Amino acid sequence: MDKISLVKARVAELTALINDHNFRYYNLSDPLISDFEFDQLLNELIQLEKEYPSLLELDSPTQRVGGEITKNFETVKHIYPMLSLGNTYSEDELKEFHERVIKGIPDEKVEYVCELKFDGVAIGIQYENGKFKRAVTRGDGIQGDDVTANVKTIRSLPLRLKDGNYPAKFEIRGEIILPRATFERINEERVDIGETPFANPRNSASGTLKLQDSSEVSKRKLDCFLYALYGDDLPFLTHEDGLKAATSWGFKVSNERKVCHSIEEVFDFINYWEKKRPDLPFDIDGVVIKVNSFSQQRELGFTAKSPRWAISFKYKAESGSTQLLSVDYQVGRTGAITPVANLSPVLLAGTIVKRATLHNQDQIEKLDLHVDDTVFVEKGGEIIPKITGVDLSKRKLQARKVEFIHRCPECNFELVRKEGEAQHYCPNTLMCPPQVKGRIEHFTSRKAMNIDGFGTETIDLFVEKGLINDIADIYRLKKQDILSLDRFADKSANNIIDALEASKKMPFEKVLFAIGIRFVGDTVARKLARHFVTIDELMAADATKLMEAPEVGNVIAASILDFFADPGNRNLIASLRSYGLQFQLSPEDTPVKVSEKLKGVSIVISGTFEKHSREEYKKIIEQNGGKNASGVTRKTSFLLAGADAGPSKLEKATEYGVKIIDEYQLLEML
């Protein structure tokens, strides 16, 4: 057997192994190997596909790590309209639904399938010949957004089906969700960079699904439950049979469902999960009830907006009333002011609630809050407590209106609120204690400079004793300074000094993230570092140049300009540079210029290629002075099209008169 045949066999073996381990881990929660062993298999496959790009398949498990950039999501018409279900909160209305079903199919026994109603984002996913083809959001029910690149990153979703009797073409629908633990982690990161936290996991899942960078979507760890099959030749008589088949093909279908033979059994299912839903690792907001028989579904038909054979019973959000005691104002490291309501303790969804976020001034004014008000509280998304209203009948005559503060509660600086933004900020970035401590904590954190020894208590102590007042001060620390404080011995002092010295080798992208520019998270910092290469180029960029960088829009560009317009921040950069920190891309990450043959040329890449991978072609274009673009516009110079190039890109190139070239024509140009 020749070498290419051996490699091809190994690629097929690795693909099958990785797909099986993915299914066991994400669908069955029954892993057979460690994460390290899994990563070794995946890295071997990645390396083989780099060396032999002709063996890279579009449904390869390596494609789940993302990397594709989507500036504009194409609008796609649904093959089968994505109708919404009728909703009810009432048992009487559910009985009326049952009576309508019985009336519509007289003299027939009716079975219902009861399923959990996932609180996520509806998605329709098309498969052809057992391979993932396209994923489209609900949109308006007639057409939605093509989010294929992002949905491919979901590990529980098969890119290639297991053997089975599936149709050549079909669509499967489901709900993309974000588990609660992941949601909490994402919100912590958003708060850290000055973003408003998501209100609930559903909003977070929706926002993630529309991110431009699919590699960032991959990190978010979305999940997906599938619950309905659509096609012209489905070989099933019932909805339940379809779900069982979908499970056997490799889809993640919830086991928390039941075939019910009476409306009483339906109510038993609803009542059971109303009590048990806090125990689930994800959010549900009700139960979906569907007629099981496909022939009965066809007989019952549809209204203009929804099927007559299905309905969703929605749980009322658990709420309670309690007393508003006071409002505190917290200052984040970016200076953002967050009002927090202090409440008389109230039991909600199994936990004691004492505090609730009020988000901003607009929220306080909308609620018309007064101290000592009796307020209604819900747990939004079952996680974040929120005040939803006031019981005005219980308001005291002399109750004092809650007025949003005008000065920082920590340093007494006058607050500012920029046009178009909901949040107030303290502008005293260099002297406001929570901002100073927060920036140092962020700078030294594991995701940033990863400097051991700088916990919250240690930072508080260093600041209170006057040893450090800003980020640069940590590099002025001497061993003797640390030993002069309680709690520090020779070894712990040495560890801090060693960690500081080691941090000077951290790459530019980490330093850029660590200095704490508002709205610049680790992903944006990485993109900025690769785009501008040096801090000097970044500081010299105007808004137009900034927005040429991936992931950068008006808000981020304005934040970067504001940051570098501050003389204090420029002095900070100068100080950090003097201590030896890295403010330019390392040589191995910097694109090496080979020629200027593509100077002024904008190229969009689509499809797969034989000579080089997509990433290699992007690098080649940059090395020769060209620019990689994500979407075809009238300003695009060429569309580099390989096998399976995106139809929408080909259509736009034709419409705009953009020349379409293959890889051999590009290489000939060079």
C-alpha positions as CSV (number, residue, x, y, z in Angstrom):
1,M,0.0,0.0,0.0
2,D,1.5,3.4,-1.0
3,K,1.9,6.2,1.5
4,I,-1.1,8.3,0.4
5,S,-3.3,5.2,0.8
6,L,-2.0,4.6,4.3
7,V,-2.6,8.3,5.2
8,K,-6.1,8.1,3.8
9,A,-6.9,5.0,5.9
10,R,-5.5,6.7,9.0
11,V,-7.6,9.8,8.4
12,A,-10.7,7.7,8.0
13,E,-9.8,5.8,11.2
14,L,-9.2,8.9,13.2
15,T,-12.4,10.5,11.9
16,A,-14.5,7.5,13.0
17,L,-12.7,7.4,16.4
18,I,-13.2,11.1,17.1
19,N,-16.8,11.1,16.0
20,D,-17.5,8.2,18.3
21,H,-15.8,9.8,21.2
22,N,-17.6,13.1,20.6
23,F,-20.9,11.2,20.6
24,R,-20.1,9.4,23.8
25,Y,-18.9,12.5,25.6
26,Y,-21.6,15.1,24.5
27,N,-24.6,12.9,23.8
28,L,-24.3,10.0,26.2
29,S,-22.1,11.6,29.0
30,D,-20.1,8.4,28.9
31,P,-16.5,9.2,27.9
32,L,-14.1,6.3,27.3
33,I,-10.9,8.4,27.1
34,S,-9.4,11.4,28.8
35,D,-9.5,15.0,27.3
36,F,-5.7,14.7,26.8
37,E,-6.1,11.5,24.8
38,F,-8.9,13.0,22.8
39,D,-6.8,16.1,22.0
40,Q,-4.0,13.9,20.8
41,L,-6.3,12.1,18.3
42,L,-7.7,15.5,17.1
43,N,-4.2,17.1,16.7
44,E,-3.0,14.1,14.7
45,L,-5.9,14.5,12.3
46,I,-5.4,18.2,12.1
47,Q,-1.7,17.6,11.2
48,L,-2.5,15.0,8.5
49,E,-5.1,17.3,6.9
50,K,-2.6,20.1,6.8
51,E,0.0,17.9,5.1
52,Y,-2.6,16.3,2.8
53,P,-5.2,19.0,2.2
54,S,-7.0,16.9,-0.5
55,L,-8.1,14.6,2.3
56,L,-9.8,17.3,4.3
57,E,-13.6,16.7,4.2
58,L,-16.2,19.4,5.0
59,D,-17.6,17.2,7.7
60,S,-14.3,16.4,9.3
61,P,-14.4,16.7,13.1
62,T,-11.5,19.2,12.8
63,Q,-14.0,21.7,11.3
64,R,-15.7,22.1,14.7
65,V,-12.9,24.3,16.0
66,G,-14.2,27.1,13.8
67,G,-12.1,29.8,12.1
68,E,-14.5,31.0,9.4
69,I,-15.4,34.7,9.6
70,T,-18.9,35.7,8.7
71,K,-19.5,39.5,8.4
72,N,-23.0,39.2,7.0
73,F,-25.3,36.2,7.5
74,E,-27.1,35.2,4.3
75,T,-30.9,35.2,4.4
76,V,-32.3,31.8,3.3
77,K,-35.9,30.7,2.6
78,H,-37.0,27.7,4.6
79,I,-37.9,24.6,2.7
80,Y,-40.6,23.9,5.3
81,P,-41.9,27.0,7.1
82,M,-40.9,27.2,10.7
83,L,-44.2,28.0,12.3
84,S,-44.5,29.0,15.9
85,L,-46.6,27.0,18.4
86,G,-49.6,28.3,20.2
87,N,-48.9,29.0,23.8
88,T,-51.0,28.6,26.9
89,Y,-50.5,29.0,30.7
90,S,-53.9,27.6,31.5
91,E,-55.0,24.0,32.1
92,D,-58.5,24.9,30.9
93,E,-57.1,26.1,27.5
94,L,-55.0,22.9,27.3
95,K,-58.2,20.9,27.8
96,E,-59.9,22.9,25.1
97,F,-56.9,22.1,22.8
98,H,-57.5,18.4,23.5
99,E,-61.2,18.7,22.8
100,R,-60.4,20.3,19.4
101,V,-58.1,17.5,18.6
102,I,-60.7,14.9,19.5
103,K,-63.3,16.7,17.4
104,G,-60.9,16.9,14.4
105,I,-60.2,13.2,14.4
106,P,-63.4,11.6,15.7
107,D,-63.5,7.8,16.4
108,E,-59.7,7.6,16.7
109,K,-57.5,7.1,19.7
110,V,-55.1,9.9,20.3
111,E,-51.6,9.7,21.7
112,Y,-49.5,12.7,22.6
113,V,-45.8,13.1,22.9
114,C,-44.8,15.4,25.7
115,E,-41.4,17.0,25.5
116,L,-39.5,19.7,27.5
117,K,-39.7,23.1,26.0
118,F,-36.1,24.2,25.8
119,D,-35.5,27.9,26.3
120,G,-33.1,28.5,23.5
121,V,-32.9,29.4,19.8
122,A,-34.8,27.4,17.2
123,I,-32.7,26.0,14.4
124,G,-33.4,24.0,11.2
125,I,-30.5,21.8,10.0
126,Q,-30.4,20.2,6.5
127,Y,-28.6,16.9,5.8
128,E,-27.9,15.4,2.4
129,N,-26.6,11.8,2.0
130,G,-26.0,11.6,5.8
131,K,-23.8,14.8,5.8
132,F,-24.5,18.1,7.5
133,K,-25.3,20.7,4.8
134,R,-26.8,23.9,6.2
135,A,-28.2,25.4,9.4
136,V,-30.8,28.3,9.4
137,T,-32.4,30.2,12.2
138,R,-36.2,30.6,12.5
139,G,-36.2,34.3,11.4
140,D,-39.8,35.2,10.5
141,G,-40.7,31.6,9.9
142,I,-40.5,32.0,6.2
143,Q,-36.8,32.8,6.0
144,G,-33.9,32.9,8.4
145,D,-30.2,33.5,8.7
146,D,-27.6,31.0,7.4
147,V,-25.5,30.2,10.5
148,T,-23.9,27.1,9.2
149,A,-20.3,27.9,10.1
150,N,-21.3,28.6,13.7
151,V,-23.6,25.6,14.2
152,K,-20.9,23.2,12.9
153,T,-18.9,24.0,16.0
154,I,-21.5,22.3,18.3
155,R,-19.9,19.1,19.4
156,S,-23.2,17.2,20.2
157,L,-24.4,17.7,16.6
158,P,-23.2,15.1,14.1
159,L,-21.5,16.3,10.9
160,R,-21.7,12.8,9.5
161,L,-24.5,10.4,10.5
162,K,-24.1,6.9,11.7
163,D,-25.3,4.1,9.5
164,G,-29.0,4.0,9.3
165,N,-32.1,4.1,7.1
166,Y,-32.2,7.9,6.7
167,P,-33.6,9.7,3.7
168,A,-31.2,11.2,1.1
169,K,-32.4,14.6,2.1
170,F,-34.2,15.8,5.2
171,E,-34.3,18.5,7.8
172,I,-34.1,18.1,11.5
173,R,-35.1,20.9,13.9
174,G,-34.2,21.7,17.4
175,E,-33.2,24.2,20.0
176,I,-29.7,25.6,20.5
177,I,-29.1,26.2,24.2
178,L,-26.4,27.3,26.6
179,P,-26.0,25.2,29.7
180,R,-26.2,27.3,32.9
181,A,-22.6,26.7,34.0
182,T,-21.3,28.0,30.7
183,F,-23.7,30.9,30.8
184,E,-22.3,32.0,34.2
185,R,-18.7,31.8,32.9
186,I,-19.6,33.9,29.8
187,N,-21.3,36.6,32.0
188,E,-18.2,36.8,34.2
189,E,-16.1,37.5,31.1
190,R,-18.5,40.1,29.8
191,V,-18.5,42.0,33.1
192,D,-14.7,41.9,33.1
193,I,-14.4,43.7,29.8
194,G,-17.1,46.3,30.6
195,E,-19.9,44.6,28.6
196,T,-23.4,44.3,30.0
197,P,-24.0,40.7,31.1
198,F,-26.6,38.7,29.3
199,A,-30.0,38.5,31.1
200,N,-30.4,34.8,30.6
201,P,-28.9,31.7,28.8
202,R,-31.3,32.1,25.9
203,N,-30.1,35.7,25.1
204,S,-26.5,34.4,25.5
205,A,-27.1,31.5,23.1
206,S,-28.8,33.9,20.6
207,G,-25.9,36.3,20.8
208,T,-23.3,33.6,20.4
209,L,-25.0,32.2,17.3
210,K,-24.6,35.5,15.5
211,L,-20.9,36.0,16.4
212,Q,-18.8,36.7,13.3
213,D,-15.9,34.4,14.3
214,S,-16.8,30.7,14.4
215,S,-13.7,29.9,16.5
216,E,-15.1,32.1,19.2
217,V,-18.5,30.3,18.9
218,S,-16.6,27.0,19.4
219,K,-15.2,28.2,22.7
220,R,-18.7,29.1,24.0
221,K,-19.7,25.4,24.0
222,L,-23.3,25.7,22.8
223,D,-25.4,22.5,22.9
224,C,-28.3,21.4,20.8
225,F,-31.4,19.2,21.4
226,L,-33.2,18.0,18.3
227,Y,-37.0,17.3,18.3
228,A,-38.6,17.2,14.9
229,L,-37.9,15.7,11.4
230,Y,-39.1,17.1,8.1
231,G,-38.8,15.5,4.7
232,D,-40.7,14.2,1.7
233,D,-40.0,10.5,2.3
234,L,-39.7,10.0,6.0
235,P,-40.1,6.3,6.8
236,F,-42.1,6.7,10.1
237,L,-45.7,6.6,11.1
238,T,-45.3,8.5,14.4
239,H,-43.3,11.4,15.9
240,E,-41.9,9.1,18.6
241,D,-40.6,6.7,16.0
242,G,-38.9,9.6,14.2
243,L,-37.2,10.7,17.5
244,K,-36.0,7.1,18.1
245,A,-34.5,6.9,14.6
246,A,-32.9,10.3,15.0
247,T,-31.2,9.1,18.2
248,S,-29.9,6.0,16.4
249,W,-28.4,8.2,13.6
250,G,-26.4,10.1,16.2
251,F,-28.6,13.1,17.1
252,K,-28.9,14.3,20.6
253,V,-32.6,13.9,21.5
254,S,-33.8,14.5,25.0
255,N,-34.8,11.3,26.9
256,E,-37.1,13.5,29.1
257,R,-40.2,12.9,27.0
258,K,-43.2,10.6,27.3
259,V,-45.9,9.1,25.1
260,C,-49.2,10.0,26.9
261,H,-52.5,8.2,26.2
262,S,-54.7,10.7,27.9
263,I,-54.9,14.3,28.8
264,E,-54.5,13.3,32.5
265,E,-51.1,11.8,31.7
266,V,-50.2,15.0,29.9
267,F,-51.0,17.0,33.1
268,D,-49.0,14.6,35.2
269,F,-45.9,15.2,33.0
270,I,-46.4,18.9,33.1
271,N,-46.7,18.9,36.9
272,Y,-43.7,16.6,37.4
273,W,-41.3,18.8,35.4
274,E,-42.6,22.1,36.9
275,K,-41.1,20.8,40.2
276,K,-38.0,19.2,38.7
277,R,-36.9,21.8,36.3
278,P,-34.5,23.6,38.7
279,D,-32.5,20.3,38.8
280,L,-31.8,20.4,35.1
281,P,-28.5,21.8,33.9
282,F,-30.2,24.0,31.3
283,D,-33.3,26.2,31.2
284,I,-36.8,25.1,30.1
285,D,-39.9,27.3,30.1
286,G,-42.6,24.7,29.6
287,V,-43.7,21.5,27.9
288,V,-44.6,20.9,24.2
289,I,-47.5,18.6,23.5
290,K,-47.7,17.0,20.0
291,V,-50.1,14.5,18.5
292,N,-48.0,11.4,17.9
293,S,-49.5,10.1,14.7
294,F,-48.3,11.7,11.5
295,S,-51.5,10.8,9.7
296,Q,-53.5,12.5,12.4
297,Q,-51.3,15.5,12.2
298,R,-52.0,15.8,8.5
299,E,-55.7,15.4,9.1
300,L,-55.7,18.2,11.7
301,G,-53.6,20.5,9.6
302,F,-52.5,24.1,10.3
303,T,-53.9,27.5,11.0
304,A,-52.2,30.5,9.3
305,K,-49.6,30.7,12.1
306,S,-49.3,27.3,13.9
307,P,-50.1,23.6,13.7
308,R,-53.5,22.5,15.1
309,W,-51.8,19.3,16.4
310,A,-49.3,20.8,18.8
311,I,-49.3,23.4,21.6
312,S,-46.9,24.5,24.3
313,F,-47.8,24.8,27.9
314,K,-45.6,27.5,29.5
315,Y,-44.7,27.6,33.1
316,K,-45.3,30.9,34.9
317,A,-42.0,32.4,36.1
318,E,-41.7,31.8,39.8
319,S,-42.1,35.1,41.4
320,G,-42.6,36.6,44.8
321,S,-43.1,39.9,46.6
322,T,-40.7,41.4,49.1
323,Q,-39.5,44.8,50.4
324,L,-36.9,47.0,48.8
325,L,-34.6,48.0,51.6
326,S,-32.0,50.1,49.7
327,V,-30.0,50.4,46.6
328,D,-26.2,50.0,46.4
329,Y,-23.9,51.1,43.5
330,Q,-21.0,48.9,42.5
331,V,-18.0,50.2,40.5
332,G,-16.4,47.7,38.1
333,R,-12.8,47.8,36.9
334,T,-13.8,49.7,33.7
335,G,-15.7,52.3,35.9
336,A,-19.1,51.0,35.0
337,I,-21.7,51.7,37.7
338,T,-24.2,48.9,38.4
339,P,-27.1,49.6,40.8
340,V,-28.1,46.6,43.0
341,A,-31.3,46.3,45.0
342,N,-31.1,45.0,48.6
343,L,-34.2,43.1,49.5
344,S,-35.8,41.4,52.4
345,P,-35.0,37.7,51.9
346,V,-37.5,35.8,49.7
347,L,-37.5,32.2,48.6
348,L,-37.5,31.8,44.8
349,A,-36.9,28.6,42.7
350,G,-35.4,26.9,45.7
351,T,-32.9,29.7,46.7
352,I,-33.0,32.6,49.1
353,V,-32.9,35.9,47.1
354,K,-31.5,39.0,49.0
355,R,-30.3,41.1,46.1
356,A,-31.4,41.8,42.5
357,T,-29.6,43.7,39.7
358,L,-31.2,47.0,38.5
359,H,-28.9,47.3,35.5
360,N,-28.9,51.1,35.0
361,Q,-30.7,54.4,35.6
362,D,-33.3,53.7,32.9
363,Q,-34.4,50.6,34.6
364,I,-34.8,52.3,38.0
365,E,-36.9,55.1,36.4
366,K,-39.0,52.6,34.4
367,L,-39.9,50.8,37.6
368,D,-40.4,54.1,39.5
369,L,-38.8,52.6,42.6
370,H,-39.2,54.1,46.1
371,V,-37.4,52.9,49.2
372,D,-39.5,50.5,51.2
373,D,-41.6,49.6,48.2
374,T,-43.2,46.2,48.0
375,V,-41.6,44.8,44.8
376,F,-42.3,41.8,42.6
377,V,-39.2,39.6,42.0
378,E,-38.6,36.9,39.4
379,K,-35.6,34.8,38.6
380,G,-34.9,35.7,35.0
381,G,-33.8,32.6,33.1
382,E,-33.9,30.8,36.5
383,I,-30.6,32.4,37.4
384,I,-30.5,36.2,37.7
385,P,-33.1,37.7,40.1
386,K,-34.8,40.8,38.7
387,I,-37.4,43.2,39.9
388,T,-40.4,43.2,37.5
389,G,-42.7,45.7,39.2
390,V,-44.0,47.5,42.2
391,D,-47.2,46.9,44.3
392,L,-48.3,50.5,44.3
393,S,-51.2,49.7,46.7
394,K,-48.7,49.1,49.4
395,R,-46.5,52.2,48.8
396,K,-46.1,54.4,51.9
397,L,-47.1,58.1,51.6
398,Q,-43.7,59.5,52.6
399,A,-41.7,56.9,50.6
400,R,-38.5,58.4,49.1
401,K,-38.0,58.0,45.4
402,V,-34.8,56.1,44.4
403,E,-32.6,58.7,42.6
404,F,-29.6,57.5,40.6
405,I,-26.4,58.8,41.9
406,H,-24.4,61.6,40.2
407,R,-21.0,60.9,41.8
408,C,-18.9,57.8,42.2
409,P,-19.7,56.1,45.5
410,E,-15.9,55.3,45.9
411,C,-14.0,58.4,44.8
412,N,-16.7,61.1,44.5
413,F,-15.9,61.9,40.9
414,E,-18.8,63.1,38.8
415,L,-20.2,60.3,36.7
416,V,-20.5,60.4,32.9
417,R,-22.9,58.7,30.5
418,K,-22.0,58.6,26.8
419,E,-24.7,59.3,24.2
420,G,-26.3,56.0,23.1
421,E,-25.1,54.1,26.1
422,A,-27.3,52.9,29.1
423,Q,-24.5,52.7,31.6
424,H,-22.9,55.5,33.8
425,Y,-19.1,55.5,34.3
426,C,-16.7,56.9,36.8
427,P,-14.0,58.7,34.7
428,N,-11.4,58.7,37.5
429,T,-9.7,55.7,36.0
430,L,-6.3,56.3,37.6
431,M,-7.4,57.0,41.2
432,C,-10.8,55.3,41.9
433,P,-9.9,52.4,44.2
434,P,-12.2,49.7,42.8
435,Q,-11.0,50.5,39.3
436,V,-7.3,50.5,40.3
437,K,-7.7,47.2,42.2
438,G,-9.9,45.7,39.4
439,R,-7.5,46.6,36.7
440,I,-4.6,45.0,38.6
441,E,-6.6,41.9,39.3
442,H,-7.5,41.7,35.6
443,F,-4.0,42.3,34.4
444,T,-2.5,39.6,36.6
445,S,-5.3,37.1,36.0
446,R,-4.8,33.7,34.4
447,K,-6.4,34.7,31.1
448,A,-4.3,37.8,30.9
449,M,-0.6,38.0,32.2
450,N,-1.0,34.9,34.4
451,I,1.0,36.2,37.3
452,D,0.8,34.0,40.3
453,G,0.5,35.4,43.8
454,F,-1.8,38.4,43.0
455,G,-5.1,37.3,44.6
456,T,-7.7,39.8,45.6
457,E,-6.5,40.0,49.2
458,T,-2.9,40.5,48.2
459,I,-3.8,43.3,45.7
460,D,-5.9,45.0,48.4
461,L,-3.0,44.9,50.8
462,F,-0.5,46.2,48.2
463,V,-2.8,49.1,47.3
464,E,-3.7,50.0,50.9
465,K,0.0,50.0,51.9
466,G,0.8,52.3,49.0
467,L,3.1,49.8,47.2
468,I,1.2,49.8,44.0
469,N,-1.2,52.4,42.5
470,D,-1.4,51.2,38.9
471,I,-0.5,48.2,36.7
472,A,3.0,49.4,36.0
473,D,3.8,49.6,39.7
474,I,3.8,45.9,40.1
475,Y,7.0,45.8,38.1
476,R,8.6,48.2,40.6
477,L,8.0,45.8,43.5
478,K,11.2,44.7,45.2
479,K,11.5,41.6,47.3
480,Q,12.2,43.7,50.4
481,D,8.9,45.7,49.8
482,I,7.0,42.4,49.9
483,L,8.8,41.1,53.0
484,S,7.9,44.2,54.9
485,L,4.3,43.1,54.9
486,D,2.6,40.6,57.2
487,R,1.8,37.2,55.7
488,F,4.9,37.1,53.4
489,A,7.9,35.0,53.9
490,D,11.1,34.6,51.8
491,K,9.7,31.9,49.5
492,S,6.4,33.6,48.8
493,A,8.2,36.9,48.1
494,N,10.6,35.1,45.7
495,N,7.6,33.5,43.9
496,I,6.0,36.8,43.2
497,I,9.2,38.4,41.9
498,D,9.9,35.3,39.7
499,A,6.3,35.4,38.4
500,L,6.6,39.1,37.5
501,E,9.8,38.4,35.6
502,A,8.3,35.4,33.7
503,S,5.3,37.6,32.7
504,K,7.5,39.8,30.6
505,K,7.7,37.0,28.0
506,M,3.9,36.9,27.6
507,P,2.9,37.6,23.9
508,F,1.6,40.9,22.6
509,E,-2.0,39.8,22.4
510,K,-2.0,38.9,26.1
511,V,-0.5,42.2,27.1
512,L,-3.1,44.0,24.9
513,F,-5.9,42.1,26.6
514,A,-4.4,42.7,30.0
515,I,-4.1,46.5,29.9
516,G,-7.9,46.6,30.1
517,I,-9.3,48.5,27.1
518,R,-13.1,48.5,27.6
519,F,-14.9,46.0,25.3
520,V,-11.6,44.4,24.2
521,G,-11.8,40.8,25.3
522,D,-9.1,38.2,24.7
523,T,-10.5,37.3,21.2
524,V,-10.6,41.0,20.0
525,A,-7.1,41.5,21.5
526,R,-5.8,38.6,19.5
527,K,-7.3,39.9,16.3
528,L,-6.0,43.4,16.9
529,A,-2.5,42.1,17.6
530,R,-2.4,40.1,14.4
531,H,-3.9,42.9,12.3
532,F,-1.7,45.8,13.6
533,V,1.4,43.8,14.6
534,T,2.7,46.6,17.0
535,I,1.2,48.8,19.7
536,D,2.5,51.8,17.9
537,E,0.5,51.0,14.7
538,L,-2.6,50.4,16.9
539,M,-2.2,53.7,18.7
540,A,-1.7,55.6,15.5
541,A,-4.9,54.1,13.8
542,D,-8.0,56.2,13.3
543,A,-11.5,54.9,13.4
544,T,-11.5,53.9,9.7
545,K,-8.3,51.8,10.1
546,L,-9.5,50.3,13.4
547,M,-12.7,49.0,11.8
548,E,-10.7,47.3,9.1
549,A,-9.6,44.8,11.7
550,P,-11.8,41.7,12.3
551,E,-14.4,41.9,15.1
552,V,-14.0,45.7,15.4
553,G,-17.1,47.9,14.9
554,N,-18.0,51.4,15.9
555,V,-18.3,50.7,19.7
556,I,-14.9,48.9,20.0
557,A,-13.2,51.4,17.7
558,A,-14.5,54.4,19.8
559,S,-13.3,52.7,23.0
560,I,-9.8,52.1,21.7
561,L,-9.6,55.7,20.5
562,D,-10.7,57.0,23.9
563,F,-8.2,54.7,25.7
564,F,-5.2,55.9,23.8
565,A,-6.3,59.5,23.8
566,D,-5.8,59.5,27.6
567,P,-2.2,60.7,28.4
568,G,-2.3,58.5,31.5
569,N,-2.8,55.4,29.4
570,R,-0.1,56.4,27.0
571,N,2.3,56.9,30.0
572,L,1.2,53.4,31.2
573,I,2.2,51.8,27.9
574,A,5.5,53.7,28.0
575,S,6.2,52.4,31.6
576,L,5.3,48.8,30.7
577,R,7.5,48.9,27.6
578,S,10.4,50.2,29.7
579,Y,10.0,47.1,31.9
580,G,10.4,44.8,28.9
581,L,6.8,43.8,28.2
582,Q,6.0,42.6,24.6
583,F,4.3,45.2,22.5
584,Q,4.7,43.7,19.1
585,L,3.8,40.4,17.5
586,S,6.5,37.7,17.8
587,P,8.4,36.9,14.6
588,E,6.8,33.4,14.3
589,D,3.3,35.0,14.3
590,T,4.1,38.0,12.1
591,P,3.3,37.5,8.4
592,V,6.5,37.4,6.4
593,K,6.3,39.6,3.4
594,V,7.3,37.7,0.2
595,S,6.2,40.3,-2.3
596,E,3.9,43.2,-3.0
597,K,2.3,41.4,-6.0
598,L,-1.2,41.5,-4.4
599,K,-0.9,45.0,-2.9
600,G,-4.3,46.6,-3.0
601,V,-6.0,43.3,-3.9
602,S,-8.9,42.1,-1.8
603,I,-9.7,38.3,-2.0
604,V,-12.5,36.3,-0.6
605,I,-11.8,32.5,-0.2
606,S,-14.6,29.9,-0.4
607,G,-14.5,26.1,-0.7
608,T,-11.8,23.5,-0.4
609,F,-8.5,23.2,-2.3
610,E,-5.9,20.6,-3.4
611,K,-2.6,22.5,-3.3
612,H,-3.0,24.3,0.0
613,S,-5.6,24.6,2.8
614,R,-7.8,27.7,3.2
615,E,-5.6,28.9,6.1
616,E,-2.5,28.5,4.1
617,Y,-4.0,30.5,1.2
618,K,-4.9,33.3,3.6
619,K,-1.3,33.4,4.8
620,I,0.0,33.4,1.2
621,I,-2.3,36.3,0.3
622,E,-1.1,38.3,3.3
623,Q,2.6,37.5,2.6
624,N,2.2,38.9,-0.9
625,G,0.6,42.2,0.2
626,G,-3.1,41.2,-0.3
627,K,-6.0,41.5,2.0
628,N,-8.3,38.6,3.0
629,A,-12.0,39.7,3.0
630,S,-14.9,37.7,4.5
631,G,-17.8,38.6,2.2
632,V,-18.1,39.5,-1.5
633,T,-18.8,43.2,-2.1
634,R,-18.4,45.5,-5.1
635,K,-14.9,46.3,-3.8
636,T,-13.8,42.7,-3.9
637,S,-11.0,42.0,-6.4
638,F,-11.3,38.2,-6.7
639,L,-13.3,35.3,-5.4
640,L,-10.9,32.4,-4.9
641,A,-13.3,29.4,-5.4
642,G,-12.5,25.8,-4.6
643,A,-14.6,22.7,-4.5
644,D,-18.0,23.2,-2.7
645,A,-17.6,27.0,-2.8
646,G,-20.5,28.8,-1.2
647,P,-23.4,29.3,-3.6
648,S,-24.2,32.7,-2.2
649,K,-20.6,33.9,-2.6
650,L,-20.6,32.7,-6.2
651,E,-24.0,34.4,-6.9
652,K,-22.8,37.7,-5.4
653,A,-19.5,37.6,-7.4
654,T,-21.5,37.1,-10.6
655,E,-24.0,39.9,-9.6
656,Y,-21.2,42.4,-8.8
657,G,-18.9,41.4,-11.7
658,V,-16.2,40.1,-9.4
659,K,-13.7,37.8,-11.2
660,I,-13.8,34.2,-10.0
661,I,-10.5,32.4,-10.0
662,D,-9.3,29.0,-8.9
663,E,-6.1,28.2,-6.9
664,Y,-4.0,27.6,-10.0
665,Q,-4.8,31.0,-11.4
666,L,-3.9,32.6,-8.0
667,L,-0.6,30.7,-7.9
668,E,0.1,31.7,-11.5
669,M,-0.4,35.4,-10.5
670,L,2.3,35.0,-7.8
